[in-house]
Amino acid sequence: MMADTESILIERYQHNPLIPLQLVADDYLPDIKWETLKERARAQELPFPVVVSKDKRPTYHVNVRALAAWIDRVSEEAAKDHLSMHA
């Protein structure tokens, strides 16, 4: 039986429900510069919601469930595109 995306991510990120945005970026958005990521995170312009602390030095985190939903969504879109090109 294959594990679902959320379970895989929970294991990958050591059971943390909130994953630092920098780790998510390193794994899934490596071409976006950190300053750009922070700007997009503050404006909620990334493809998943980002939890931004209101501290003097804000921190940025992604909920593991939201990340899993995004990965599943883009994977399904890619599968549909692939199928339509090879039908």
Backbone bond lengths (Angstrom), bond angles and torsions (degrees), N, CA, C in turn:
res aa  C-N    CA-C-N  psi(-1)  N-CA   C-N-CA  omega(-1)  CA-C   N-CA-C  phi
1 M - - - 1.456 - - 1.532 109.56 -
2 M 1.300 115.65 135.70 1.460 121.19 -177.95 1.530 110.23 -87.89
3 A 1.314 116.78 138.05 1.463 121.86 179.19 1.525 109.98 -75.02
4 D 1.332 116.37 149.20 1.455 119.47 177.29 1.531 110.21 -79.08
5 T 1.298 115.93 163.21 1.465 122.01 -174.39 1.522 111.86 -58.08
6 E 1.331 116.89 -45.07 1.461 119.65 -178.50 1.530 111.39 -59.96
7 S 1.312 117.50 -43.00 1.468 120.96 179.62 1.531 111.08 -63.27
8 I 1.313 115.87 -40.32 1.466 119.96 178.79 1.530 110.11 -63.49
9 L 1.333 116.53 -43.94 1.465 120.31 179.53 1.529 111.85 -66.27
10 I 1.314 117.18 -38.55 1.464 120.32 177.82 1.522 109.63 -59.76
11 E 1.300 116.15 -43.06 1.465 120.30 177.48 1.533 110.70 -67.12
12 R 1.320 116.27 -45.26 1.470 122.00 -177.76 1.529 112.00 -58.58
13 Y 1.325 115.37 -41.51 1.461 120.16 -176.38 1.527 112.31 -101.90
14 Q 1.313 116.48 28.30 1.465 124.53 170.55 1.530 113.14 56.19
15 H 1.323 115.99 43.60 1.465 123.42 172.97 1.521 114.11 65.92
16 N 1.316 117.68 20.18 1.461 120.99 175.63 1.525 109.09 -85.71
17 P 1.339 118.25 126.80 1.466 119.37 178.93 1.526 112.73 -73.05
18 L 1.336 116.33 -25.64 1.461 121.21 176.65 1.526 108.74 -114.94
19 I 1.311 114.99 123.38 1.466 121.40 -176.17 1.529 108.30 -104.35
20 P 1.317 118.41 131.69 1.462 119.21 176.27 1.539 111.02 -55.97
21 L 1.314 115.72 134.08 1.460 120.96 -178.91 1.522 111.56 -55.55
22 Q 1.310 117.48 -35.21 1.469 120.03 -179.46 1.529 110.96 -60.35
23 L 1.342 117.77 -40.14 1.465 120.36 178.04 1.529 111.28 -66.94
24 V 1.336 115.41 -42.69 1.467 119.99 178.11 1.531 109.22 -61.41
25 A 1.322 116.04 -43.61 1.464 120.16 -179.80 1.522 111.14 -63.10
26 D 1.322 116.48 -43.80 1.470 119.60 179.33 1.525 111.12 -59.15
27 D 1.340 116.23 -38.79 1.463 120.49 -176.50 1.528 113.82 -83.50
28 Y 1.344 117.67 -35.74 1.463 120.02 -169.58 1.527 115.88 -123.92
29 L 1.325 117.78 -16.03 1.463 120.66 -178.64 1.533 110.29 -135.43
30 P 1.322 117.89 51.81 1.464 120.34 -171.30 1.526 114.92 -66.60
31 D 1.320 118.05 -17.82 1.462 120.08 -176.31 1.528 113.58 -88.47
32 I 1.339 116.92 -4.14 1.462 119.86 -179.11 1.525 108.81 -97.95
33 K 1.310 116.89 127.26 1.462 121.31 -179.75 1.527 110.40 -66.99
34 W 1.339 115.86 150.53 1.457 121.91 -175.80 1.530 112.29 -57.96
35 E 1.307 118.25 -42.91 1.467 120.09 179.88 1.525 111.09 -62.64
36 T 1.311 117.61 -39.62 1.461 122.21 177.10 1.521 110.25 -65.26
37 L 1.328 116.49 -42.16 1.465 120.07 178.04 1.521 111.31 -59.73
38 K 1.325 116.95 -44.94 1.464 120.12 -179.94 1.525 111.11 -62.18
39 E 1.323 116.98 -42.50 1.465 120.48 178.11 1.525 110.70 -61.10
40 R 1.313 116.10 -46.43 1.472 120.49 179.76 1.517 111.51 -66.30
41 A 1.320 117.14 -35.98 1.470 121.12 178.50 1.524 110.26 -64.91
42 R 1.327 116.73 -45.68 1.474 120.31 179.38 1.522 111.24 -60.54
43 A 1.321 117.25 -35.40 1.462 122.33 -179.43 1.539 111.96 -90.46
44 Q 1.339 117.36 2.93 1.476 122.76 -176.74 1.530 110.43 53.45
45 E 1.326 116.40 46.60 1.463 122.31 -179.85 1.523 113.14 -107.68
46 L 1.327 117.35 13.67 1.463 120.15 174.31 1.528 107.71 -89.31
47 P 1.321 118.99 166.56 1.461 120.43 -175.97 1.534 113.93 -74.65
48 F 1.321 117.08 6.70 1.465 123.27 176.78 1.523 106.88 -149.15
49 P 1.340 117.59 154.91 1.466 119.25 179.62 1.525 111.65 -68.17
50 V 1.325 115.33 147.87 1.458 121.60 178.18 1.526 108.43 -121.87
51 V 1.332 115.84 132.80 1.452 122.09 175.52 1.524 106.50 -86.32
52 V 1.321 115.75 120.00 1.464 121.07 -178.54 1.523 107.95 -115.77
53 S 1.323 117.06 122.18 1.461 120.07 177.57 1.520 109.42 -71.74
54 K 1.310 115.96 156.63 1.468 120.88 -178.63 1.528 111.68 -99.63
55 D 1.318 116.90 18.91 1.459 121.61 -179.08 1.528 110.81 -70.10
56 K 1.352 114.76 169.95 1.468 119.33 175.38 1.515 110.23 -55.13
57 R 1.305 115.04 -42.56 1.463 121.14 177.56 1.530 106.70 -112.66
58 P 1.335 117.25 92.48 1.464 119.77 -173.41 1.526 113.33 -61.85
59 T 1.308 114.83 149.74 1.460 121.34 172.14 1.526 107.81 -113.19
60 Y 1.312 115.75 156.01 1.462 122.17 -174.58 1.524 108.23 -127.54
61 H 1.331 115.76 126.39 1.459 120.83 -179.52 1.522 110.36 -136.25
62 V 1.323 115.32 155.09 1.453 122.69 177.75 1.526 107.44 -120.08
63 N 1.318 116.37 131.90 1.459 120.93 176.67 1.522 108.92 -69.49
64 V 1.309 116.74 133.72 1.468 121.47 -176.62 1.529 111.56 -58.57
65 R 1.327 117.58 -36.25 1.474 120.89 -179.94 1.536 110.35 -67.22
66 A 1.338 116.98 -40.04 1.468 120.65 179.04 1.528 110.78 -66.62
67 L 1.319 116.49 -40.14 1.467 120.33 177.76 1.519 110.43 -63.84
68 A 1.314 117.15 -43.34 1.471 121.24 179.20 1.530 110.50 -62.08
69 A 1.330 116.77 -42.69 1.471 120.41 179.73 1.526 110.55 -62.28
70 W 1.334 117.25 -41.50 1.461 120.75 178.55 1.536 110.96 -64.31
71 I 1.320 116.63 -46.10 1.468 120.13 179.57 1.524 110.08 -60.22
72 D 1.326 116.97 -44.60 1.469 120.46 178.88 1.527 111.10 -62.35
73 R 1.334 116.64 -41.90 1.467 121.15 -178.71 1.531 111.11 -63.68
74 V 1.333 117.98 -48.25 1.469 119.19 -178.62 1.528 111.00 -69.70
75 S 1.324 116.96 -30.81 1.469 119.85 176.94 1.523 111.01 -67.75
76 E 1.330 116.91 -40.93 1.471 120.73 177.90 1.530 110.76 -64.98
77 E 1.336 116.61 -41.72 1.468 120.27 177.70 1.529 110.73 -61.94
78 A 1.317 116.86 -42.12 1.465 120.75 179.29 1.530 110.53 -64.89
79 A 1.320 116.79 -40.17 1.467 120.59 179.32 1.532 110.51 -64.46
80 K 1.330 117.44 -40.82 1.472 120.87 177.65 1.528 110.28 -64.55
81 D 1.326 117.06 -44.20 1.454 120.38 178.10 1.523 111.10 -60.45
82 H 1.308 115.90 -44.31 1.455 120.99 -179.86 1.531 110.64 -61.72
83 L 1.322 115.44 -45.54 1.451 120.22 -179.37 1.529 110.74 -62.60
84 S 1.325 117.38 -43.37 1.475 119.83 -178.68 1.532 111.10 -66.21
85 M 1.319 117.76 -30.11 1.465 120.35 179.54 1.528 112.69 -78.88
86 H 1.322 115.80 -20.57 1.466 119.47 -176.35 1.518 113.35 -118.78
87 A 1.313 116.83 19.01 1.476 120.55 179.86 1.493 111.26 -85.35
